[in-house]
Amino acid sequence: MPVLPVLLLLAAVILVNGWTDAPNAIATTVATGVLSFPAAVALAAVCNLLGVVCTAAVSDAVARTLWSIADFGPYALTALSAALAATVLWAVFAWRFGVPTSESHALVSGLAGAALALGVERLRPEVLLRVAFGLVLSLILGWAMGRAFRRLLPPQKGDFYRRGQVIGAALTAFFHGAQDGQKFLGVLALVLSLGGEGFTLPARAGWGCAGIMALGTLLGGRRIIDTVGRKMVCLTPRSGFAADLGSAGTLALCTLLGLPVSTTHAKTAAILGAGADPNGRVAGSLGAAWLLTFPICGFLAFLLVKCLLLW
């Protein structure tokens, strides 16, 4: 299989990620009326770009984790095509119904499913366990930090927390770019390493990834913002600021540890920890979607690999 279709699919996944995943970073600022939807999207696009570029310049720990998830052998391009296609299909389906799923873990499950289609020995279980640990840690830490900040933040006039939310949203968007940009760079390194050179990335790869992600963010994601920021919990500028700090802190710590985690999971958990009167039905539907991401994307990628090999 030629390399170009795989690179185009990777670009599509990055675009969809900016379109459907990045809105989680700004959900609280829009829900509390601190920023208009267009202003919040523009802020997220700029901060996503900065997050990808700055992190790529100083650390590649998350990218190396994705790069080492499996040994695809001579069928690497086929497996990567299937994993990326499964990620796009799942992301668009979830966006259609306003469900904030994680493209990060859709990608991981797609890569795992594609590797299984080639043989269970292709998978590296220690890397999958690292990803699973990051998933659990981001949920627990996001919720705990969101709740802790809500309790620690003193009563202030609304203007103080409204300004703080802008900073919090910018930080969350920055670390979204840092996390998800690294994952996509890891997939790009997989493609480029087919020549046997090991882990390698062009100097400007981060800029290309950042630009596509920023473009996706500018396309918006109002349905997801409504679900996370309005339908799930009741937020005030104070609790919204607490959620922003909780999610940004979670993403920063996991990025420093080299753990691939989801902005969606970290931000949603922080909102649940910081908000009041959670809507159990909405929260339950999000949890169900997250649980379904792994088997559905894994099965889709598995099936696509089998079909591509037959073809």
C-alpha positions in Angstrom: 0.0 0.0 0.0 1.4 3.5 -0.9 2.4 5.9 1.9 0.3 8.8 0.6 -3.2 7.4 1.5 -1.9 6.7 5.1 -0.6 10.3 5.5 -4.0 11.6 4.2 -5.9 9.5 6.7 -3.6 10.7 9.4 -4.3 14.3 8.4 -8.0 13.5 8.5 -7.7 12.1 12.0 -5.8 15.3 13.2 -8.5 17.5 11.6 -11.3 15.6 13.2 -9.5 15.7 16.6 -9.3 19.4 16.4 -13.0 19.5 15.4 -14.4 17.1 17.9 -11.9 16.8 20.8 -10.6 20.3 21.3 -14.0 21.8 22.1 -13.9 20.1 25.4 -11.1 22.5 26.5 -13.3 25.5 26.0 -16.6 24.0 27.1 -16.8 25.7 30.4 -16.0 29.2 29.1 -18.8 29.0 26.6 -21.2 27.4 29.0 -20.8 30.1 31.6 -20.9 32.9 29.1 -17.3 34.1 29.6 -16.5 33.9 25.9 -18.6 33.7 22.9 -18.4 30.5 20.9 -16.3 32.0 18.0 -13.9 33.7 20.4 -13.4 30.5 22.5 -12.8 28.5 19.3 -10.2 30.9 18.1 -8.5 30.8 21.5 -8.4 27.0 21.4 -7.0 26.9 17.9 -4.1 29.2 18.8 -3.3 27.4 22.1 -3.6 23.9 20.4 -1.0 25.1 17.9 1.3 26.4 20.6 0.9 23.2 22.6 1.9 20.9 19.7 4.9 23.0 18.7 6.3 23.7 22.1 6.0 20.2 23.4 7.4 18.6 20.3 10.5 20.8 20.7 11.3 19.6 24.3 9.8 16.1 24.7 8.7 13.2 22.6 7.8 10.8 25.4 4.1 10.5 24.5 4.9 10.1 20.8 7.4 7.3 21.6 4.7 5.5 23.6 2.4 5.4 20.5 5.2 4.5 18.2 6.1 1.4 20.3 2.5 0.1 20.8 2.9 -2.8 18.3 5.2 -4.3 15.7 3.2 -4.3 12.5 6.0 -5.8 10.4 5.5 -5.7 6.6 1.8 -4.9 6.9 2.4 -1.6 8.8 0.7 0.6 6.2 -2.3 -1.6 5.9 -2.7 -1.7 9.7 -2.2 2.0 10.1 -4.7 2.8 7.4 -7.3 0.6 9.1 -6.7 2.1 12.6 -6.9 5.7 11.3 -10.1 4.9 9.2 -11.7 3.4 12.3 -10.8 6.4 14.4 -12.4 8.8 11.9 -15.6 6.8 11.5 -16.1 6.6 15.3 -15.3 10.3 15.8 -17.8 11.5 13.1 -20.5 9.1 14.4 -20.0 10.4 18.0 -20.0 14.1 16.9 -23.3 13.5 15.0 -24.9 12.8 18.4 -23.0 15.3 20.4 -21.1 12.7 22.4 -17.6 13.8 23.4 -15.6 10.6 22.8 -11.8 10.5 22.9 -10.0 10.3 19.5 -6.9 9.5 21.5 -8.2 6.2 22.9 -10.1 5.5 19.6 -6.7 5.7 17.9 -5.0 3.4 20.5 -7.8 0.8 20.3 -7.7 1.0 16.5 -4.0 0.3 16.5 -4.5 -2.6 19.0 -7.3 -4.1 16.8 -5.2 -3.8 13.7 -2.3 -5.5 15.4 -4.5 -8.3 16.6 -5.7 -8.9 13.0 -2.1 -9.6 12.1 -1.5 -11.8 15.2 -1.6 -11.4 18.9 2.2 -11.5 19.1 2.3 -8.2 17.3 1.0 -6.3 20.3 3.2 -5.0 23.1 1.1 -5.5 26.2 3.4 -3.4 28.5 2.6 -0.3 26.3 -1.1 -1.0 26.4 -1.0 -1.3 30.2 0.7 2.1 30.3 -2.1 3.6 28.2 -4.7 2.0 30.4 -3.0 3.3 33.5 -3.0 6.8 32.0 -6.8 6.5 31.3 -7.6 5.5 34.8 -5.3 8.2 36.3 -6.7 11.0 34.2 -10.3 10.2 35.3 -9.4 10.0 39.0 -7.0 12.9 39.0 -9.3 15.1 36.9 -12.3 14.5 39.2 -10.2 15.0 42.4 -8.5 18.1 41.2 -11.7 19.7 40.0 -13.4 19.1 43.3 -10.3 20.2 45.3 -10.0 23.5 43.4 -13.8 24.1 43.9 -13.3 23.8 47.6 -10.1 25.8 47.8 -11.0 28.7 45.6 -12.3 31.6 47.8 -15.5 33.4 47.1 -14.8 36.3 44.8 -16.6 38.6 42.5 -17.7 37.0 39.3 -15.3 39.1 37.2 -12.3 37.5 38.9 -13.3 34.0 37.9 -14.5 35.0 34.5 -11.0 36.3 33.7 -9.5 33.2 35.3 -11.6 31.0 33.1 -10.0 32.5 30.0 -6.6 31.6 31.3 -7.8 28.1 32.4 -9.3 27.4 29.0 -6.1 28.5 27.3 -4.0 26.2 29.5 -6.3 23.2 28.8 -6.2 23.8 25.1 -2.4 24.1 25.2 -2.1 20.8 26.9 -4.7 19.2 24.6 -2.3 20.2 21.8 0.6 18.8 23.7 -1.1 15.5 24.4 -2.9 14.8 21.1 -0.3 16.3 18.9 2.3 14.0 20.4 0.1 11.0 19.7 -0.3 11.9 16.0 3.4 12.5 15.7 3.9 9.0 17.1 1.8 7.6 14.3 3.8 9.7 11.8 7.0 8.3 13.2 5.6 4.8 12.7 5.1 5.6 9.0 8.5 7.2 8.6 10.3 4.3 10.4 9.3 1.8 7.8 12.6 2.3 6.2 14.2 0.7 9.3 15.7 3.9 10.7 13.8 3.7 14.1 12.0 6.6 15.7 12.4 9.7 13.6 10.5 12.9 13.0 11.2 15.8 10.5 12.0 19.1 12.2 8.7 20.7 11.0 6.4 17.8 11.6 5.0 19.5 14.7 4.1 22.6 12.8 2.2 20.6 10.2 0.3 18.7 12.9 -0.4 21.9 14.8 -1.8 23.7 11.7 -4.2 20.9 10.8 -5.4 20.6 14.4 -5.9 24.3 14.6 -7.9 24.3 11.4 -10.1 21.5 12.8 -10.7 23.5 15.9 -11.8 26.5 13.9 -14.5 24.3 12.3 -16.1 24.3 15.8 -17.8 21.7 17.9 -20.9 23.4 19.4 -22.8 20.1 20.0 -20.1 18.7 22.2 -19.7 22.0 24.1 -23.4 21.9 24.8 -23.3 18.4 26.1 -20.2 18.8 28.3 -20.7 22.4 29.5 -24.4 22.8 29.8 -26.3 19.5 29.9 -24.1 17.5 32.2 -23.7 19.8 35.2 -24.6 23.3 36.4 -21.5 25.6 36.2 -20.8 29.0 37.6 -17.6 31.0 36.7 -16.1 29.8 40.0 -16.8 26.1 39.4 -15.9 26.5 35.7 -12.5 27.9 36.7 -12.0 25.0 39.1 -12.7 22.6 36.3 -10.3 24.3 34.0 -7.5 24.2 36.6 -8.2 20.6 37.4 -8.1 19.5 33.8 -5.1 21.6 32.9 -3.2 20.2 35.9 -4.1 16.6 35.0 -3.0 17.0 31.4 0.2 18.7 32.4 1.2 16.0 34.9 0.4 13.2 32.5 2.3 14.8 29.7 5.4 15.2 31.9 5.1 11.5 32.8 4.8 10.6 29.1 1.4 9.0 29.6 -1.0 9.2 26.6 -4.3 10.5 28.1 -7.5 12.0 26.8 -8.4 15.7 27.1 -12.1 14.6 26.9 -11.7 12.3 29.9 -9.7 14.7 32.0 -11.9 17.7 31.3 -15.2 15.9 31.8 -14.0 14.3 35.0 -12.9 17.7 36.3 -16.2 19.3 35.4 -18.0 16.5 37.3 -15.8 17.1 40.2 -16.2 20.9 40.2 -19.9 21.2 39.1 -23.1 20.9 40.9 -26.3 18.8 40.3 -24.8 16.4 37.8 -27.2 15.0 35.2 -26.9 11.3 35.8 -28.4 10.4 32.4 -26.0 12.5 30.4 -23.0 11.4 32.5 -24.1 7.8 32.1 -24.3 8.1 28.3 -20.8 9.6 28.2 -19.5 6.7 30.3 -21.2 4.2 28.0 -19.6 5.9 25.0 -16.2 5.7 26.5 -16.5 2.1 27.3 -17.7 1.3 23.8 -14.8 3.2 22.2 -12.3 0.4 22.8 -14.2 -2.6 21.5 -15.9 -0.8 18.6 -12.8 0.9 17.2 -10.7 -2.2 17.8 -13.2 -4.3 16.0 -13.5 -1.8 13.1 -9.8 -1.8 12.7 -9.6 -5.6 12.9 -12.2 -6.0 10.3 -10.7 -3.4 8.0 -7.3 -5.1 8.1 -8.8 -8.4 7.2 -10.7 -6.8 4.3 -7.7 -4.9 3.0 -5.5 -8.1 3.2 -8.1 -10.0 1.2 -8.4 -7.2 -1.3 
